């Protein structure tokens, strides 16, 4: 069973709006056993939409369209779909009644004609009531194909997918069982990892596929299995993971399904009753940003100091100026001093510190571009490492963040 997703709107094509709808829909469909064949973004143009619908019908069993259902003249999806189905628009009284209730409760102004017209739907459509907006979703069928049109507003689309679309698809189609397992692997490159697990990969059963997803100092190994026998798929997946883990024992940090590395660290710190602080220079607060993006981080994360300038390290973190002059601001000695200082300031069990030269110029230090020093302070002392992370500023920073989490993870999971 295959689906195609079509997103409609000039704002997507000019980069003004990022298409997050397709990612959400793809994940939702995959969970119920529907594979996405293609994702297409098109203009607010009738000919373009009609062409995309025709091509999608040839490619997929399920076509999901988002966007273009608003009240303004550029929202032409509904009329175009009616034309595609050789249909006419009719007023849906239940939708109009709901729109009237929304205006009475929230807008407190008379309904304009363009708002009333949002209750118009193709006569062949089954209405999917949108409880978070005025534009209804629509479900149409053509022979053995299903066409679903949804509003482009993300929270409206998500509610309709979860409450209306997925249950209907599961009821109407006999779908396979799909299972993904993604292992987070740090500290080894993609090619070396592939070489190490080659024999295991070659012996995977035909219904389990492996994908390597490298990203700045880490590799995600995604195992995907599909079959009609759910118990068989689950058992074989567990068996293959058990065979793989001993081969990547030192580099494996957890399963992506359980959360990103910083989430796993947060759970571990919480279970241990320990706390964390950060002192960041070259990473500019990105470590703290990723930690605090997770709800409940205040349980284990006490605070951060972004001491970007050399003087800030002296004035705020109280780093001995003599250490900086002797070893350079980009040095393991300064990184360790920063970690110990922020650990003391925030009274934490653990601390991360970064200092480096992300480029493109050398700044206050003579260290080569890409040089980053990372220190971890623990209840038992402090340790550090120095890395050469390339010459692309953004990559250097993000690699440093990942490496810092990797170092902390290995330390706290010793206990």
Secondary structure by P-SEA (a helix, b strand, c coil): cbbbbbbbcccccccccccaaaaaaaaaaaaacccccbbbbbcccaaaaaaaaaaaaacccbbbbbccccccccccaaaaaaaaacbbbbbcaaaaaaaaaaaaccccccccccccccccccccccccccccccbbbbbbbcccbbbbbbbcaaaaaaaaaacccaaaaaaccbbbbbbbbbbbbccccaaaaaaaaaaaaaaccccbbbbbbbcccbbbbbbbbbcccaaaaaaaaaaaaaacccccccccccccccccaaaaaaaaaaaacccbbbbbccccaaaaaaaacccccccccccccccccaaaaaccccccaaaaaacccccaaaaaaaaaaaaaaacccbbbbbbcccccccccccccccbbbbbbbcccccccccccccccaaaaaaaaaaaaaaaaaaaaacc
